[in-house]
Amino acid sequence: MKILFLSLLFVFTLKPAFAGVLSAEQLRNNLISNTWCEADATQWTGFGLMMEFYDNGVANVINNTYAEWPAMARYNWTVDIKHETPVVTFRDYAGSSFQYTAVPTPRGLDLIPFASEMRSVIHLSYGKKVAPTQWNKNHQTLMGAWENTVLATQADSKIPQLRFNNDGSYSFSLAPSNAAPMQKETGRWMLSKCTEFIILMPHDTDTLEYAKVRLISADEMVVEQMVVTKGSLVVSKETKNMFFNKL
């Protein structure tokens, strides 16, 4: 799988017009209508933590480097007014809760631990808003099997194949020339709310993998990856595009 998404969610364009303290309803609507991330210039994708809030009371938190959060987790979330300020509460399925005061900033929101909780401040930036119809279209397009078209042109190569299933599962296989594919990895997958990132959660590891979607059509997909080469003296990092065709 590392062939595809090594070191495996943004162009920020939407900036709602409000300032000062938000009402609970304003904050709730704003959280739902955007994809949010904590900017981190050291990461090739430009973020360390991504949050997506849904109107059914569920939030996805996708973590690249942030030590206080798991790699991928779902929470129940609510917004309340406490001490005249809006507070976001995350509740995990084990019963633990984490509360943050939400403070508007020019680039997005700061989530400040409420009541002196021993957690770090999260500086969130506005993400890309995408209509649900576009998400549904891209999600449906991804269904099925994809083949790496670059390696497919190389003689005697083991061709990577990636299959996305409608039940949220995926499988990664290598297909040697004139032989049946050999399954290498299975897990869960999701498409980010902004449709810019494919996120893979392998069954055999606690980490997640993801790639930035550069292009997707009925029969072609291009995703961005970071290739890391460890030399004797330095570590070289380079972003590259991977090309796939629908099988």
N, C-alpha and C positions, 0 to 999 in steps of 0.2 A: 504494500500500500504506500510505502514511503516513496516509491517511484512516482506516484501520482501527486500526493499532497504532502510534500515534505514540510516538517515544522508547522504542520497544520496545528469580521465579519465585515474610508467611506467618503464620498463626496457630500459635504453638508450644504444643503441649499435652502431648506425650509426654516424660516425664522419667524415664529408667531409674534404678533405685535402685542406685547403686554410688558408691564414693568411693575415693580413693587411686590407686595404680598399677594399671593394668589388665593382665590377661594378654593374650597375642596373640589368643586365641580370643574373649575378652570384647570386645576392641576391634573385631575383625573382625565379630562378630555385631551389635554396636551400630551400626557404620557402615552395614551392609547394611539394617538395619531402620528407618532414618530418612532423610529428606531434610534436608540440612544447608545452612545459608547463613551468610555473614558479614553481620551486621547493619550497616546503613548508613542512618541516619535521614534522609539527604538524598535518598534514592531513594523514589519513590512506592510501589514494591512492598516496600520495607523491607529490601532486601539489595543487596550489591554483587557477591557471588560465591556461586554455588550448586554444591554437590557432591552427586552421587548415586552410590552404590557398589552394584554388583551381584555376586551370588555366583558369577558366571562369571569374576571377575577383571577386569572392565572398570569404569571409572569415567567418568562424564560430568562435566565441569567447565564451567559456564555462567557467563560473566563479563559483568557490567554495567559496572563501572568500574575493575576491578582491573588495573593496568598490567602486572603480571608474568605474566598468563595470557592466552591468546587468547580471543576472544569465545565460541567453542565448540570444545571438543576432547575426544577420548576417550583414556584412558590405561589401560594395564595397571597394576594395583595389588596390593601385597602388604603384609602386616603381619609384622614380625619383632621379636624382643627383642634389643636391643643396649644394652650397658652397663646391663642390668637395667631398661630402660625400653622400652615399645613404640614402634616406629618404622614410619611409613607411607611406602612408596616408590611414587612415580608414575613410570611409564616411558612416554614417548611413542613413536610409531612411527618416529621418526628415530633412536632409540637413546639419547636423553638421559634421565637420571633425576633426580628431585628427592625428597629425603628430609626427613621431618618427625617430630620427637618429639611424641607425642600425650599431652597432659596434661588430665585431666578438670577441668571447672570447673562451678560451679552452673548455668550456662545451657547447657553443652554441652562443647565441646572446644577447646583451644588447640593449633594445629599450629605447633610451633616448629622453625625450620630446624635440621637435625641436623648436628653437627660443624662449626658455624660457617659453614654455607652462606650466601651473601650474598643472602638472600631475606627478605621481611617475615613477621612472625608473623601467622597467620590465626586470628581469633577466631570459631569456629563456634557456632551456636545449634541446638538441636534443632528439627527440622522436623516436619511432619505425617506420621504413619505411615498408609499406606493398604494394605489387603489387595490382593494381586494380582488377585483376582476383580473388585474395584471398578475397578482400572486397566483391565483387559480390557474391562469393560462400557463405561466412558467412551470408551476408545479406539475401540471398534467403533461407538459412537454418533456419533462425529465423522466417520466415513467418509461421503463424498459431498459434495454442493454445498450451500452456505449463502448466503443473501441477506440483505443489510442491510435490515431491515424498516422502519427510520425513513426512509431515503432512498427506499425503494421506494414510499412514499406521496406523495412530492413529484413534482409534474408536471414533465415534461421533464428529469428528473434522470438522471445516469449512475449506475446502481445497482451497488454493489460486490458481487461474488460471489467466494466463497472455496471452493475444492474441496480436500478432503483425500483422498489416495489411499492404498490399503493398502500400496503399495510404499515408503512414506515420502516421496513427493513431494507437492507442493502446487502449485496455480496460483491466481493472483489475476486477476480480470477485471473490466472495467467494461461494464455492459450498458445502452446507451442505449435510450430508448423506441423500440419497433418496429424494433429492429436486433439483429444478432447480437452476442454478447459480444466485446469486444476484450481479448485477453490482455495484461496489463501486467507480470506478474512470475511467475517460477517458482522453485522451490527445494526444499529438504528441510524436513521438519517433525517434531516429536516432542511427545509429551505427557509432562510431568514425572512422575516416579515417584509423587509425592504427588497427582497429577491436578489440581493447582491452576493450572498454567501451560501454555499452548500456546506452543511455541518455534518460530519460523520462521527458516530460514537461507537467504536469497535467493542465487541463483547469481551475481548480478552485483555482490556487495559482500562485504567482509570482516567486516561487522558482522551482528549478529543482531537479530531483533525478537521481542518476546513480549508476551503479554497475560494478565492474571489472570482465570481462569474464575470467574464468580460463580454461574452456573446453566447446567446442561446437561440436556436431556431428549431424547426421541426426535425432536421437531420444533422445539425452541426452544433458543437459546443466548444467554447474556448474558456479555460480557467487559468488563473494566475497562481503560481506556486513559488516558493523560495527554495533554491537549491543551495545546500551548505556543503562546501568542500573543505575537509580538514587537511591542511598541508603540514609539513614538518615544523614550520615556524609560525604560520598564521592560519586563521580560519576565514575562508572566502565565502561571502554570501551574495547570491545573485538571483533576482526575480526573473522567472521565465514563464512563457505561456505554454500550456498543454492543449493539444487539439484532439477532439473526439468526433467520431461519426456515429450516428444511430445505426444499430444493426437491424 
